[in-house]
C-alpha cells in the first residue's frame, strides 16, 4: 500500500481541529472561543478552514482559555 503524506496545511488543520475538539469535549462553544480572540464568527470559521491564518498568539490564547494542560499543548504544537 502506498504511503500517504499530509501537506503542511493539512497537518496544521488537523492540529487546530484537535484544539477545537478539546474545547467541545469540555462543552465550550465556538462562540466563546471567537469572542475570546476578539474576532467575528466568520473570521473564526475562515481560520478553521485555513489554519495557517491563525497566529501563534491566537493558538496560545485559545489553549490558555481552554486550560489545556502542558502535556497536551506539547502534543498539539509538534
MMTF fields as JSON, N, C-alpha, C and O atoms, coordinates in Angstrom:
{
  "mmtfVersion": "1.0.0",
  "mmtfProducer": "UNKNOWN",
  "numBonds": 311,
  "numAtoms": 312,
  "numGroups": 78,
  "numChains": 1,
  "numModels": 1,
  "chainsPerModel": [1],
  "groupsPerChain": [78],
  "chainIdList": ["A"],
  "bondAtomList": [4, 2, 8, 6, 12, 10, 16, 14, 20, 18, 24, 22, 28, 26, 32, 30, 36, 34, 40, 38, 44, 42, 48, 46, 52, 50, 56, 54, 60, 58, 64, 62, 68, 66, 72, 70, 76, 74, 80, 78, 84, 82, 88, 86, 92, 90, 96, 94, 100, 98, 104, 102, 108, 106, 112, 110, 116, 114, 120, 118, 124, 122, 128, 126, 132, 130, 136, 134, 140, 138, 144, 142, 148, 146, 152, 150, 156, 154, 160, 158, 164, 162, 168, 166, 172, 170, 176, 174, 180, 178, 184, 182, 188, 186, 192, 190, 196, 194, 200, 198, 204, 202, 208, 206, 212, 210, 216, 214, 220, 218, 224, 222, 228, 226, 232, 230, 236, 234, 240, 238, 244, 242, 248, 246, 252, 250, 256, 254, 260, 258, 264, 262, 268, 266, 272, 270, 276, 274, 280, 278, 284, 282, 288, 286, 292, 290, 296, 294, 300, 298, 304, 302, 308, 306],
  "bondOrderList": [1, 1, 1, 1, 1, 1, 1, 1, 1, 1, 1, 1, 1, 1, 1, 1, 1, 1, 1, 1, 1, 1, 1, 1, 1, 1, 1, 1, 1, 1, 1, 1, 1, 1, 1, 1, 1, 1, 1, 1, 1, 1, 1, 1, 1, 1, 1, 1, 1, 1, 1, 1, 1, 1, 1, 1, 1, 1, 1, 1, 1, 1, 1, 1, 1, 1, 1, 1, 1, 1, 1, 1, 1, 1, 1, 1, 1],
  "groupList": [{"groupName": "UNK", "atomNameList": ["N", "CA", "C", "O"], "elementList": ["N", "C", "C", "O"], "formalChargeList": [0, 0, 0, 0], "bondAtomList": [1, 0, 2, 1, 3, 2], "bondOrderList": [1, 1, 2], "singleLetterCode": "X", "chemCompType": "L-PEPTIDE LINKING"}],
  "groupTypeList": [0, 0, 0, 0, 0, 0, 0, 0, 0, 0, 0, 0, 0, 0, 0, 0, 0, 0, 0, 0, 0, 0, 0, 0, 0, 0, 0, 0, 0, 0, 0, 0, 0, 0, 0, 0, 0, 0, 0, 0, 0, 0, 0, 0, 0, 0, 0, 0, 0, 0, 0, 0, 0, 0, 0, 0, 0, 0, 0, 0, 0, 0, 0, 0, 0, 0, 0, 0, 0, 0, 0, 0, 0, 0, 0, 0, 0, 0],
  "groupIdList": [1, 2, 3, 4, 5, 6, 7, 8, 9, 10, 11, 12, 13, 14, 15, 16, 17, 18, 19, 20, 21, 22, 23, 24, 25, 26, 27, 28, 29, 30, 31, 32, 33, 34, 35, 36, 37, 38, 39, 40, 41, 42, 43, 44, 45, 46, 47, 48, 49, 50, 51, 52, 53, 54, 55, 56, 57, 58, 59, 60, 61, 62, 63, 64, 65, 66, 67, 68, 69, 70, 71, 72, 73, 74, 75, 76, 77, 78],
  "secStructList": [7, 7, 7, 7, 7, 7, 7, 2, 2, 2, 2, 2, 2, 2, 2, 2, 2, 2, 2, 2, 2, 2, 2, 2, 2, 6, 6, 7, 7, 2, 2, 2, 2, 2, 2, 2, 2, 6, 7, 7, 2, 2, 2, 2, 2, 2, 2, 2, 2, 6, 4, 4, 4, 1, 7, 2, 2, 2, 2, 2, 2, 2, 2, 2, 2, 6, 6, 7, 7, 2, 2, 2, 2, 2, 2, 2, 2, 7],
  "xCoordList": [0.858, 0.0, 0.904, 1.878, 0.602, 1.441, 1.302, 0.251, 2.375, 2.376, 1.749, 2.045, 0.888, 0.229, 0.845, 0.937, 1.264, 1.834, 0.887, 0.389, 0.651, -0.188, 0.636, 1.832, -0.025, 0.644, 0.782, 0.148, 1.601, 1.803, 0.468, 0.189, -0.345, -1.631, -2.594, -3.366, -2.558, -3.424, -3.039, -3.909, -1.738, -1.278, -1.732, -2.206, -1.584, -1.992, -3.485, -3.93, -4.247, -5.702, -6.071, -6.951, -5.404, -5.675, -5.314, -6.041, -4.21, -3.794, -4.76, -5.12, -5.175, -6.144, -7.457, -8.103, -7.85, -9.092, -8.993, -9.996, -7.796, -7.603, -7.912, -8.558, -7.447, -7.696, -9.191, -9.724, -9.868, -11.313, -12.082, -13.03, -11.677, -12.347, -12.153, -13.056, -10.971, -10.703, -11.687, -12.198, -11.939, -12.882, -14.302, -15.025, -14.684, -16.033, -16.242, -17.331, -15.202, -15.298, -15.575, -16.196, -15.11, -15.365, -16.66, -16.983, -17.4, -18.673, -18.533, -19.487, -17.359, -17.14, -17.581, -17.216, -18.36, -18.877, -17.943, -17.171, -18.035, -17.201, -17.4, -16.457, -18.627, -18.928, -18.015, -17.496, -17.832, -16.968, -15.519, -14.801, -15.093, -13.713, -13.445, -12.45, -14.332, -14.041, -14.225, -13.564, -15.112, -15.225, -13.948, -13.495, -13.374, -12.138, -10.996, -10.146, -10.997, -9.967, -10.261, -9.392, -11.496, -11.87, -12.078, -11.807, -12.568, -12.825, -14.272, -14.945, -14.741, -16.125, -16.252, -15.257, -17.496, -17.743, -17.261, -16.732, -17.44, -16.987, -15.463, -14.901, -14.794, -13.319, -12.82, -11.833, -13.503, -13.117, -13.307, -12.455, -14.415, -14.683, -13.627, -13.171, -13.239, -12.204, -10.876, -10.154, -10.556, -9.308, -9.337, -8.308, -10.493, -10.613, -10.379, -9.729, -10.909, -10.751, -9.338, -8.875, -8.647, -7.272, -6.448, -6.145, -6.084, -5.446, -4.113, -3.636, -3.512, -2.28, -2.484, -1.515, -3.735, -4.029, -4.152, -4.184, -4.222, -4.168, -2.764, -1.789, -2.653, -1.33, -0.98, -1.857, 0.294, 0.716, 0.118, -0.271, 0.051, -0.537, -2.012, -2.47, -2.749, -4.157, -4.289, -5.165, -3.426, -3.48, -3.158, -3.83, -2.122, -1.788, -2.908, -3.196, -3.545, -4.671, -5.808, -6.41, -6.098, -7.138, -6.773, -7.612, -5.534, -5.131, -5.146, -5.468, -4.803, -4.917, -6.378, -6.712, -7.238, -8.663, -9.261, -10.143, -8.772, -9.302, -8.624, -8.956, -7.665, -6.911, -6.294, -6.344, -5.713, -5.082, -3.837, -2.956, -3.744, -2.566, -1.298, -1.351, -0.161, 1.123, 1.403, 1.85, 1.144, 1.452, 0.611, 1.066, -0.595, -1.448, -1.003, -1.098, -0.528, -0.022, 1.172, 1.298, 2.032, 3.215, 2.81, 3.379, 1.833, 1.329, 0.726, 0.845, 0.082, -0.618, 0.335, 0.096, 1.402, 2.258, 3.452, 4.304, 3.543, 4.649, 4.531, 5.365],
  "yCoordList": [-1.173, 0.0, 1.236, 1.283, 2.221, 3.425, 4.264, 4.283, 4.946, 5.821, 7.152, 7.711, 7.654, 8.937, 9.967, 9.753, 11.08, 12.16, 13.349, 13.747, 13.904, 15.094, 16.325, 16.386, 17.303, 18.568, 19.335, 19.001, 20.345, 21.185, 21.766, 21.797, 22.221, 22.82, 21.782, 22.08, 20.575, 19.515, 19.155, 18.911, 19.123, 18.85, 19.953, 19.672, 21.204, 22.33, 22.277, 22.495, 21.988, 21.925, 20.848, 21.056, 19.709, 18.627, 19.047, 18.723, 19.758, 20.206, 21.245, 21.188, 22.186, 23.188, 22.506, 22.872, 21.523, 20.814, 20.078, 19.95, 19.588, 18.953, 19.941, 19.592, 21.174, 22.203, 22.464, 22.535, 22.608, 22.892, 21.705, 21.892, 20.493, 19.3, 19.197, 18.774, 19.586, 19.594, 20.54, 20.238, 21.675, 22.644, 22.077, 22.204, 21.463, 20.893, 19.807, 19.681, 19.033, 17.972, 18.563, 17.92, 19.79, 20.474, 21.28, 21.969, 21.2, 21.906, 23.379, 24.147, 23.771, 25.165, 25.336, 24.544, 26.368, 26.601, 27.506, 28.282, 27.387, 28.203, 29.69, 30.476, 30.07, 31.473, 32.014, 33.126, 31.216, 31.639, 31.773, 32.675, 30.881, 30.913, 32.137, 32.832, 32.413, 33.555, 34.877, 35.861, 34.913, 36.137, 36.361, 37.496, 35.284, 35.39, 35.938, 36.692, 35.541, 36.01, 37.408, 38.048, 37.877, 39.209, 39.252, 40.265, 38.132, 38.084, 37.665, 37.185, 37.85, 37.503, 35.997, 35.288, 35.53, 34.102, 33.702, 32.606, 34.587, 34.254, 34.221, 33.389, 35.109, 35.105, 33.822, 33.233, 33.396, 32.161, 30.969, 30.082, 30.947, 29.858, 29.83, 28.756, 30.995, 31.06, 30.54, 29.827, 30.898, 30.436, 28.924, 28.264, 28.373, 26.922, 26.237, 25.194, 26.825, 26.242, 26.406, 25.579, 27.465, 27.706, 28.009, 29.168, 26.962, 27.15, 27.885, 28.355, 27.988, 28.747, 30.22, 30.953, 30.664, 32.07, 32.363, 33.527, 31.312, 31.528, 31.982, 31.417, 32.983, 33.361, 32.449, 31.857, 32.347, 31.546, 32.106, 31.357, 33.423, 34.068, 33.672, 33.436, 33.6, 33.193, 31.75, 31.434, 30.886, 29.486, 29.348, 28.607, 30.067, 30.02, 30.611, 30.108, 31.67, 32.278, 31.271, 31.155, 30.547, 29.518, 28.439, 28.016, 27.998, 26.949, 27.449, 26.687, 28.716, 29.299, 29.333, 28.941, 29.805, 29.905, 28.536, 28.416, 27.506, 26.16, 25.405, 24.253, 26.075, 25.455, 24.129, 23.12, 24.165, 22.987, 22.627, 23.47, 21.409, 21.009, 21.048, 20.881, 21.271, 21.378, 20.175, 20.339, 18.973, 17.789, 17.729, 17.219, 18.24, 18.267, 19.371, 19.202, 20.478, 21.576, 21.098, 21.411, 20.352, 19.857, 18.946, 19.028, 18.083, 17.206, 18.012, 17.635, 19.118, 19.921, 20.706, 20.815, 21.252, 22.119, 21.422, 22.091, 20.11, 19.375, 19.457, 18.903],
  "zCoordList": [0.0, 0.0, 0.0, 0.752, -0.819, -0.873, 0.401, 1.042, 0.742, 1.907, 1.531, 0.475, 2.395, 2.165, 3.094, 4.303, 2.523, 3.311, 3.289, 2.236, 4.459, 4.538, 4.207, 4.488, 3.604, 3.336, 4.645, 5.646, 4.622, 5.808, 6.281, 7.48, 5.342, 5.703, 6.258, 7.17, 5.723, 6.234, 7.666, 8.502, 7.949, 9.307, 10.26, 11.361, 9.835, 10.679, 10.954, 12.08, 9.916, 10.081, 11.103, 11.938, 11.036, 11.98, 13.406, 14.346, 13.576, 14.91, 15.476, 16.652, 14.642, 15.101, 15.46, 16.442, 14.67, 14.959, 16.292, 16.995, 16.657, 17.968, 19.087, 20.074, 18.924, 19.94, 20.063, 21.171, 18.925, 18.926, 19.511, 20.273, 19.155, 19.693, 21.196, 21.917, 21.669, 23.102, 23.797, 24.876, 23.169, 23.724, 23.732, 24.721, 22.641, 22.545, 23.603, 24.164, 23.867, 24.877, 26.254, 27.1, 26.472, 27.739, 27.707, 28.674, 26.609, 26.494, 26.127, 26.258, 25.673, 25.289, 23.839, 22.97, 23.594, 22.263, 21.466, 22.029, 20.139, 19.252, 19.535, 19.442, 19.878, 20.145, 21.252, 21.157, 22.288, 23.394, 22.912, 23.345, 22.023, 21.534, 20.673, 20.878, 19.701, 18.831, 19.562, 19.231, 20.549, 21.351, 22.162, 22.308, 22.685, 23.463, 22.596, 23.069, 21.32, 20.398, 19.855, 19.262, 20.065, 19.582, 18.077, 17.432, 17.514, 16.083, 15.848, 16.761, 14.623, 14.291, 14.057, 13.911, 14.025, 13.787, 12.399, 12.218, 11.415, 10.062, 9.982, 9.269, 10.699, 10.722, 11.382, 10.941, 12.434, 13.119, 12.191, 12.131, 11.473, 10.529, 9.426, 9.032, 8.929, 7.897, 8.434, 7.736, 9.669, 10.276, 10.475, 10.334, 10.799, 10.935, 9.595, 9.528, 8.537, 7.204, 6.666, 5.88, 7.081, 6.663, 7.908, 8.189, 8.658, 9.953, 9.912, 10.945, 8.746, 8.624, 8.914, 9.109, 8.946, 9.221, 10.714, 11.114, 11.546, 12.994, 13.336, 12.84, 14.167, 14.644, 15.813, 16.442, 16.087, 17.225, 18.509, 19.405, 18.586, 19.765, 19.926, 21.044, 18.824, 18.905, 19.38, 20.186, 18.884, 19.308, 20.787, 21.504, 21.252, 22.68, 23.516, 24.602, 23.03, 23.754, 23.895, 24.962, 22.82, 22.887, 23.895, 24.69, 23.862, 24.799, 26.241, 27.152, 26.462, 27.808, 28.248, 29.366, 27.356, 27.628, 27.945, 28.795, 27.254, 27.427, 28.569, 28.849, 29.227, 30.314, 29.853, 30.557, 28.65, 28.067, 28.869, 29.036, 29.363, 30.139, 29.286, 28.067, 29.944, 29.244, 28.345, 27.21, 28.847, 28.047, 26.778, 25.753, 26.841, 25.651, 24.7, 23.485, 25.211, 24.37, 23.564, 22.38, 24.199, 23.51, 22.358, 21.27, 22.593, 21.523, 20.388, 19.223, 20.722, 19.734, 18.843, 17.64, 19.4, 18.607, 17.978, 17.393, 18.075, 17.432, 15.945, 15.228]
}
